[in-house]
């Protein structure tokens, strides 16, 4: 019963098989191999973006931080949601890789709205040389709370950024999950709605460790290459990043895995709604559920071997009836049996 994170599950067998196929003979290092070129071409095809610059890195933090570093300047600020991954979980990596650009939190929680973004942008660059200048906007799709921006919401945000001449970045660590929810094409969820750069996630959805940075404006390509090398994120044996990504893309594995994770989450959510005393905090739209129930029930689950994160409160507190919030994350590999066992233990 492993619901701690979609980072905790195994790599998909199809990805492992792709790695095995790549592990033969010799290949040009540092991304000069034919497999990397094939992956870049495939991603351009998937996103209907023949001019896009495509690069692979090993982590989501590197993807976000390096992408933002070429979209903004050290004296600018990056606009994002208060619960964005770049704000809460990246140890100031965007600030570090950009050379000092700060983050400005837009009113909201996991998502930001176009009107709130407009107000935040208007409030900056009012002190001339003494204050931060307006810089990139970053949104997370799907969000840290398992919600999803609609296409209309992304388009509205894109219109605001374009009106101010600012680039729009999308943190797509769970891009496949959001795409499965919306049922649209990758292009419709990105550049057709005003997104200039995407961190295309794979690690959380079946890979060992690879993400793609897709710059829909190739003008930033050379600078990205320099920053990636200088930031120690250019792999020597780069073909092993490319092999993972190719295995992820072949046969639409990435779409299948994202849809399966979402379906697992929907099964879990349906069962939770039928249990008295369990409240779901946010309507699950992808593969993450935040739900609240009594401390005693949390203890029962942990004693039965369930693994997940308690988002607020302390499992060891005195009051057994005190409500604690759980964060439950489903990946592609969780079985229906595990989900049903979790629900059975919770029911008692």
Number of C-alpha atoms within 10 A of each C-alpha: 19 20 25 19 18 23 18 14 21 16 19 19 12 18 22 18 14 19 20 13 11 17 13 8 5 10 16 14 13 14 21 14 16 13 21 24 15 14 24 23 17 18 22 19 13 15 19 16 17 14 13 24 22 23 23 26 23 19 19 26 22 24 29 29 21 26 28 29 25 21 22 21 19 17 16 21 25 30 23 28 26 19 20 23 21 25 18 12 11 16 12 17 19 25 21 15 22 22 14 17 24 21 23 21 19 24 17 14 15 23 23 25 16 18 13 14 22 16 12 17 24 12 11 17 16 13 10 9 9 8 13 20 21 24 29 24 29 25 25 28 30 27 26 18 22 23 22 25 22 14 16 11 16 26 21 17 26 25 16 20 22 14 10 14 12 19 21 29 28 25 26 27 29 26 29 27 31 29 22 21 21 15 10 12 14 17 16 18 25 23 21 17 19 22 27 24 29 29 32 24 25 27 24 27 30 30 26 21 19 24 29 28 25 27 26 23 16 15 13 16 18 12 14 23 16 11 19 22 13 11 12 10 17 20 17 12 16 21 25 21 24 29 26 29 32 24 24 26 18 14 11 12 19 23 18 17 22 28 22 21 26 26 20 24 26 19 14 23 22 11 16 20 13 12 14 10 13 18 16 16 14 13 14 19 22 32 31 31 27 21 23 21 20 17 22 20 21 23 16 14 20 15 11 14 12 19 16 18 15 18 14 12 13 13 18 10 10 10 11 14 11 15 21 19 23 22 20 24 26 29 30 25 18 20 13 12 10 15 20 15 15 22 19 13 16 20 15 8
